[in-house]
Amino acid sequence: MSSPEPTPATGNARELTLATVAFGICFYAWALLGPLGVKLQDSLGLSDTELAITVAIPVLLGSLMRIPMGVWTARYGGRVVFTSLMAFTVLPLIGLALFHTSWTAVLIFGFLLGFAGSSFAVGVPFVNAWYPAERQGFALGIYGVGMGGTVVAGLTAPRIAKATDLSAPFWIAAGLVAAMAVVFWLAARDAPGSAAGRTGSMFDSLRVFTGRGAGRAWALTLFYFMAFGGFVAMFLYLPKMLHGVHGLSLTDAGSRAAGFAVLAVIARPVGGWLSDRIGARNVLVVSFVGTAFLALVLAATYKHMVPLTIACLTMAVCLGLGTGAVFKLVPEWFPEQVGAVTGVVGAAGGLGGFFPPLVMAVVKTSTGSYTLGFVLMAAVAAASLIVLFGEGRRPRSDAATAAPAAVGH
């Protein structure tokens, strides 16, 4: 006799594995323009500003598109939405492989590639629906390991382009995404009833951000802006700082930044696991206190390699723990609006990775130092801690009952 089909009461390792691999491949594709930026700049003769625009376009769109993707996943199911997203992503990757000699074409296809970055908001409600509340933190933490796709892109894409040509990384990514789309469609299944009876417009679903539980909803966006945004910002800006301040080669600086990212990726499922056992709020307290303290340490010592290294690697762990804990709170505070809340919170995290590097660049240009930038990072972490304590005192019913009719059960 065949074994019974896994249910949300027991979890489903197969669906978690499929979602994690799909997320990782999408993030690999989404992150390609960053590590290939120097080669694109040389081949197209771009200024630093034009290069920044080129790299930023998919980051911004990928962040903003998480909002509708979360809502659509709640309505139509992760299997349909994830497969459709990956099938579409193949097109801009092929476009970049064929037409990367034109900056206009790179901007257009890079814009469309941004959709791959919205994959995060598809997988969270998909995985969440397969696991009981006491295991959701760990499951979502494992799923979050897929953000390591950005690390893989950073380490492999420049080497592939150097050994072959600039089109090769895009062709490889297109093949990986296309293959995963087929596998996901054939093998993945939505949790029973996870997308049943969802009606109403997207704006109806998002009323949770204006209704009774709005305070907690916006608090979650701040938490993820700090945790995931801080991770992305540090990962993106570390190579520049290590190269400019300490004179490391770009290759060495990039490898050290990859080490930072690996620690954060490993810490994410640990944060989810700990959230299941001691509570996500307690994990976030550790994350925000640690981040604030370490940011102040960096403000005072970033010109010295040993304290810089220790502080950055420890901060990677703190930020990773935080990213794993935030999405444990989403189903706890908003059990009826996981898709909609996930989309907006995920968008905040993506934007959190976009704006801080710009702030750091402005601060460095204006003051000649990174000190103020790290002080501002500590201030955001402290503000997140204050909001966490404030929202944590509210009764759970404030969030759990927030606008339940908005999702059209």
C-alpha positions, 0 to 999 in steps of 0.5 A: 500500500502506498504511503498517505499523501503528506498534509499541512499537519505533517509538512511536505519535504518534497514541496519545500525542496522544490520551492527552495530550489526554484527560489534559488534559481530565480534569485540566481537569474535575478542577480546576474546583472550585478556581478556582470556589471563591470563587463557590461560597463566596459563593453557598452562604455557606460558611466558609473551612473548608467551602470547603477541604473542598469543594476538597480532596475531589476532590483526595484521591479523585483521588490515591487512585484512581490506585492501582486505575486503574494496576492495572486499566490493566495488566490491561484496557488503557488504551483500555477504562479511559480511555474508561470513566473519561471516560464516568463523569466526565460524570455528576458534571459534569452533577450539579454543573451542575444542583445546585451551589446545594446544598452537600451536592450539591456535596460528593457530586458533587465527590467523584465528580469526583475520579475524573477526577484518577486519569486520570494513572495510566491514561495512563502505562502506556498510553503507556509500552507504545507506546514503546521504553525509549530514548524513554519518557522523552520520550513520558511527558514529553509526556503529562505536559503534560496536567497543564496542564489545571489551568492552563486551568481556573484561567484560564478557569473563573472568566471563563466563570462571570462572563460566564454563570453558575456552571453553564456551566463544568461543562456545557462540561467535561461536553461536552468529556469526553463528546466525548473519550470517544467519540473515544478509544474509536473512535481509540485502540488498546492496544499489542500484548500490553500487557494480555495475560495479566494475572491475580490480585488488585489486592493481588497486583499491589501486592506490589512495595511489600512485596517485594524491590524495595520500597525503590525502589518507595517511593523513587519515591513520595517523588520524585514527592511532592516533584516533582509535589506541590511543583508543585501546592502552589506553584501552589495557594499562590502566589496566597494568598501574593502577595495576602497578603504583596505586596498583589496583586489576586487576578486578578494573583496568579492570573496569576502563579501560572499563569505558574509552572505554564506553566513547570513544564508546559513543563519536564516533557517537557524532563525526560523528553527529558533523562532519555533522554539523560543518565539520569533519576537525573542529572535528578532530582539537578538537580531536587532540588538546585535545589529545595532551594536555591531553597526556602532562598532563598524562606525568606529573601527571599519578602517581596521581589518580585524575588528571590521572582519569580526563585526561584519561576520557576526552581523551576518549571523544577526541579520540572517537570524532576523530574516528567518524570524520575520516570516514566522511572525506573518502567519502568527499575526495575520493567519488569514492574509499570509499572501498579501502581507508576505508580498508587501513585507518582501517588497520592503526587504528588497527596497531595503537592499536598494536604498542603503547603498545609495545612502552610504555612497552619499554619506561617503561623498559628503563626509569622506567617511562611512561612519555616519552611514553605519550610525544610521544603520544602528538607528534603524535597528534601534527603531525596529527594536522599539517598534517590536516591543510596542507591537508585541504588547498588543493582543494577538486578536488585533492582527488575527482578525484584521479585515478577514473579509478582505480576502474573500473567504 
